[in-house]
Amino acid sequence: MIENQKIRPSQVVGPLGEPLTLASLPAPGTTRWVVRRKAEVVAAVNGGLLTVDEACERYSLTLEEFAGWQRAVDRSGMPGLRVTRIQHYKSLYERQQRF
């Protein structure tokens, strides 16, 4: 029975080094997504606090939208999540892949 139970951490390290818990994550139904909130959700999923499916359901995100956030963080860190800078970081990443 124990092996069937999902063991999750009670907190994970957030993008700014602060502890993140389910209570400290952005509120369900959040519609204004600033860089910090996106990074917190990505950190929660990466740390095991939430599954991808739970995050998408909780925040009404598509899998593609969340995957885009995750790729942006992996490639460029928090600055990669800035909507106004997506094209800049995308072209920078593509140039790095060529060399």
Secondary structure, 3 states (H helix, E strand, C coil): CHHHCCCCCCCEECCCCCEECCCCCCCCCCCCCCHHHHHHHHHHHHHCCCCHHHHHHHHCCCHHHHHHHHHHHHHHCHHHHCHHHHHHHHHHHHHHHHC
